[in-house]
């Protein structure tokens, strides 16, 4: 019988966990897409499983141990990772419902995709536990997922053998340059802090989305390169 693997939880994982308990955030990352054509759900499920090669914590649950918290691996069916809703009469409502459905960190898995099939195309919701990645890491995972999906659709004979990346905070501090800290301008205080803990109707959450055209997207992308906001 193979040994069950565990992965150490980082201090930032515990911070997110406590913040969620105190209603300071929902510790989830959300992404939404609209496709003009239908998504191959079977290929998408295969791609998500392969994605676990890069981030095996996707298929784990958070568990308390004598030495602290760990991510313990578990087995999940492909249908537990990618859901399909067909014949959606109100795809916007279905998408909002999928985006705001909370993950169960203590039972797993730590990622959930929902394909919403409607007359105007397929909508895709991706929800990831924020404990496992920040916004930049989430973007890289989505890029890798798209690459894996495309390779599977093209019947690639040799799919990449992904190796787990490091989530250790030590990597950040080892590569941190503090030489310019004293010369850096002071941070501006926000005009108004959000009242914490967050309040509202938890039974009817919403995520506000803004749709921009291609020209606006390319302009924003170019501006972030100039100002190095993407670093």
C-alpha positions as CSV (number, residue, x, y, z in Angstrom):
1,X,0.0,0.0,0.0
2,X,1.6,3.3,-1.0
3,X,2.4,5.8,1.7
4,X,0.2,8.8,2.0
5,X,2.1,11.9,1.3
6,X,1.9,15.1,3.3
7,X,3.2,18.6,2.5
8,X,4.0,21.2,5.2
9,X,1.7,24.1,5.5
10,X,3.4,27.5,5.2
11,X,2.9,30.2,7.8
12,X,0.9,32.2,5.2
13,X,-1.5,29.2,4.8
14,X,-2.3,29.5,8.5
15,X,-2.7,33.3,8.2
16,X,-5.3,32.8,5.4
17,X,-7.0,30.1,7.3
18,X,-7.4,32.3,10.4
19,X,-8.4,35.3,8.3
20,X,-11.2,33.3,6.8
21,X,-12.5,32.2,10.2
22,X,-12.6,35.8,11.3
23,X,-14.4,36.9,8.1
24,X,-11.5,39.1,6.9
25,X,-11.4,37.5,3.5
26,X,-12.7,34.4,1.8
27,X,-9.2,33.0,1.0
28,X,-10.3,32.1,-2.6
29,X,-9.0,33.1,-6.0
30,X,-11.5,33.3,-8.8
31,X,-11.3,33.4,-12.6
32,X,-14.1,33.5,-15.2
33,X,-13.9,32.9,-19.0
34,X,-16.4,32.9,-21.8
35,X,-15.7,30.7,-24.9
36,X,-17.6,30.9,-28.2
37,X,-17.1,27.2,-28.7
38,X,-17.7,24.2,-26.4
39,X,-15.1,23.0,-24.0
40,X,-14.0,19.4,-24.1
41,X,-14.8,18.5,-20.5
42,X,-13.0,15.2,-20.6
43,X,-9.8,16.8,-21.8
44,X,-10.2,19.5,-19.2
45,X,-10.5,16.9,-16.5
46,X,-7.4,15.2,-17.7
47,X,-5.5,18.5,-17.8
48,X,-6.5,19.4,-14.2
49,X,-5.2,16.0,-13.1
50,X,-1.9,16.6,-14.8
51,X,-1.8,20.1,-13.2
52,X,-1.4,18.3,-9.9
53,X,2.1,17.4,-11.0
54,X,3.2,21.0,-10.6
55,X,1.1,21.7,-7.5
56,X,0.2,18.4,-5.7
57,X,-1.5,20.3,-2.9
58,X,-4.4,20.7,-5.2
59,X,-5.5,17.2,-4.3
60,X,-5.0,17.4,-0.6
61,X,-6.9,18.6,2.5
62,X,-5.7,20.7,5.4
63,X,-5.0,18.6,8.5
64,X,-3.8,19.4,12.0
65,X,-1.0,17.3,13.2
66,X,1.1,17.2,16.4
67,X,3.8,19.3,14.7
68,X,1.3,21.8,13.1
69,X,-0.8,21.9,10.0
70,X,0.0,19.8,6.9
71,X,-1.6,19.2,3.5
72,X,-2.4,15.5,3.3
73,X,-3.0,13.9,-0.1
74,X,-6.3,12.3,-0.9
75,X,-8.0,10.7,-4.0
76,X,-10.6,12.6,-5.9
77,X,-12.6,11.6,-8.9
78,X,-12.3,13.8,-12.0
79,X,-16.0,14.7,-11.5
80,X,-15.0,16.2,-8.2
81,X,-12.6,18.6,-9.9
82,X,-14.5,19.7,-13.0
83,X,-18.3,20.1,-13.0
84,X,-20.6,20.5,-16.0
85,X,-23.9,22.4,-16.0
86,X,-25.7,22.0,-19.3
87,X,-28.6,24.0,-20.8
88,X,-28.1,27.0,-18.5
89,X,-31.0,29.4,-19.0
90,X,-29.2,32.2,-17.1
91,X,-25.5,31.6,-17.5
92,X,-24.6,34.8,-15.7
93,X,-26.4,33.7,-12.6
94,X,-24.9,30.2,-12.9
95,X,-21.4,31.7,-13.3
96,X,-21.8,33.9,-10.2
97,X,-23.0,30.9,-8.3
98,X,-20.0,28.8,-9.3
99,X,-17.5,31.6,-8.6
100,X,-18.9,32.2,-5.1
101,X,-19.2,28.5,-4.0
102,X,-16.7,28.0,-1.2
103,X,-14.1,25.2,-1.3
104,X,-13.9,22.8,1.6
105,X,-10.2,23.2,2.6
106,X,-10.5,20.6,5.4
107,X,-11.8,17.9,3.0
108,X,-10.5,19.0,-0.4
109,X,-9.9,19.2,-3.2
110,X,-8.4,22.7,-3.3
111,X,-9.5,23.6,-6.8
112,X,-12.9,23.4,-8.6
113,X,-13.8,24.2,-12.2
114,X,-17.3,24.5,-13.5
115,X,-18.2,24.5,-17.2
116,X,-21.5,26.2,-17.8
117,X,-23.0,25.4,-21.2
118,X,-25.4,27.9,-22.8
119,X,-26.7,28.9,-26.2
120,X,-24.1,31.7,-26.4
121,X,-21.2,29.4,-25.7
122,X,-19.4,27.9,-22.7
123,X,-18.6,29.8,-19.5
124,X,-15.8,28.5,-17.3
125,X,-15.4,29.2,-13.6
126,X,-12.1,28.4,-11.8
127,X,-11.8,28.7,-8.0
128,X,-8.5,28.0,-6.2
129,X,-7.7,28.0,-2.5
130,X,-5.7,31.2,-1.9
131,X,-3.6,29.4,0.6
132,X,-1.8,27.6,-2.3
133,X,-1.0,30.5,-4.5
134,X,-1.1,34.3,-4.9
135,X,-2.6,36.1,-7.9
136,X,0.6,35.8,-10.0
137,X,0.9,32.1,-9.2
138,X,-2.8,31.6,-10.1
139,X,-2.2,33.2,-13.4
140,X,0.8,30.9,-14.1
141,X,-1.3,27.8,-13.2
142,X,-4.1,28.9,-15.6
143,X,-1.5,29.4,-18.4
144,X,-0.2,25.9,-17.7
145,X,-3.7,24.4,-17.6
146,X,-4.4,25.9,-21.0
147,X,-1.2,24.5,-22.4
148,X,-2.0,21.0,-21.0
149,X,-5.5,21.2,-22.4
150,X,-4.3,22.2,-25.8
151,X,-1.7,19.4,-25.9
152,X,-4.3,16.8,-24.9
153,X,-6.7,18.1,-27.6
154,X,-3.9,17.8,-30.2
155,X,-3.3,14.2,-29.1
156,X,0.3,14.9,-28.1
157,X,2.1,11.6,-27.6
158,X,4.5,12.9,-25.0
159,X,2.9,15.3,-22.4
160,X,5.3,17.2,-20.2
161,X,6.4,15.4,-16.9
162,X,5.7,18.2,-14.4
163,X,7.7,18.5,-11.2
164,X,6.4,20.1,-8.1
165,X,7.4,23.7,-7.5
166,X,8.5,25.1,-4.2
167,X,6.0,27.0,-2.1
168,X,8.5,27.8,0.6
169,X,8.5,31.4,1.8
170,X,12.3,31.1,2.2
171,X,12.7,31.5,-1.5
172,X,11.1,35.0,-1.3
173,X,13.5,36.2,1.5
174,X,16.5,34.7,-0.1
175,X,15.9,36.7,-3.3
176,X,14.7,39.9,-1.6
177,X,16.7,43.0,-2.2
178,X,16.4,45.3,0.8
179,X,19.0,47.9,-0.3
180,X,16.4,50.3,-1.6
181,X,14.0,50.1,1.3
182,X,15.2,53.2,3.2
183,X,15.1,55.3,0.0
184,X,11.6,54.1,-0.9
185,X,8.8,56.6,-0.5
186,X,6.4,56.0,2.4
187,X,3.3,54.0,1.6
188,X,0.1,56.1,1.2
189,X,-2.7,55.3,3.6
190,X,-5.9,54.3,2.0
191,X,-8.7,56.9,1.9
192,X,-10.9,54.5,3.8
193,X,-10.2,51.2,5.3
194,X,-12.7,48.4,4.9
195,X,-14.5,47.6,8.1
196,X,-13.5,44.3,9.5
197,X,-14.8,41.7,10.0
198,X,-16.6,41.7,6.7
199,X,-20.4,41.7,6.9
200,X,-23.2,41.1,4.4
201,X,-25.6,38.5,3.2
202,X,-23.4,35.3,3.1
203,X,-26.3,33.5,1.4
204,X,-26.2,35.8,-1.6
205,X,-22.5,36.6,-2.4
206,X,-21.6,38.3,-5.6
207,X,-18.4,38.9,-7.6
208,X,-18.2,42.1,-9.6
209,X,-16.7,41.5,-13.1
210,X,-15.6,44.1,-15.6
211,X,-15.5,43.3,-19.3
212,X,-13.0,45.2,-21.5
213,X,-12.3,44.9,-25.2
214,X,-9.0,43.7,-26.8
215,X,-7.6,47.2,-27.4
216,X,-8.2,48.1,-23.7
217,X,-6.5,44.9,-22.5
218,X,-3.5,45.4,-24.7
219,X,-3.2,49.0,-23.5
220,X,-3.3,47.9,-19.8
221,X,-0.8,45.2,-20.5
222,X,1.6,47.7,-22.1
223,X,1.2,50.1,-19.3
224,X,2.0,47.5,-16.7
225,X,5.2,46.7,-18.5
226,X,6.3,50.3,-18.5
227,X,5.5,50.8,-14.8
228,X,6.8,47.3,-13.9
229,X,3.5,46.6,-12.1
230,X,3.8,43.0,-13.3
231,X,7.0,42.3,-11.4
